Amino acid sequence: MWVGGRGLGLIGGIVGLIASAFVLLVGVLGRAVPSENSGLLVVSGVLGLAVSVIALVGATRAQVNPVLAAVLMWIAGLAGFIVLGLFWVVPGPLLLVSGALAFRGRKAQHRSGLTPPGQFG
């Protein structure tokens, strides 16, 4: 199941990067024209980019450490809703489901007796 978790996590992280970049762009353009709360959009965009990077890191760790990957993707999925609100409607559920798939993948990994690449024994 880590394959599905990694795939959905990568898609969610990339879509999150796009959504965060859009919010950041709107905030920067809002700073060019005198407007209220454009600074808030800039901060939200930067925090959204950080959350998306956390999601991508979690997605890439799904095979090696599924529990850590699941926790990172769940944190990113929930934090994105707090930071970006409705701009996180697509990546948020993808990250939450991918975290569940990665967490479920740890059981299948132990049952099959396979060791992840880079680990011996």
Secondary structure, DSSP 8 states (H G I E B T S, - for coil): -HHHHHHHHHHHHHHHHHHHHHHHHHHHHHHHS--TTHHHHHHHHHHHHHHHHHHHHHHHTTTT-HHHHHHHHHHHHHHHHHHHGGGGTTHHHHHHHHHHHHHHHHHHHHHHT---TT---
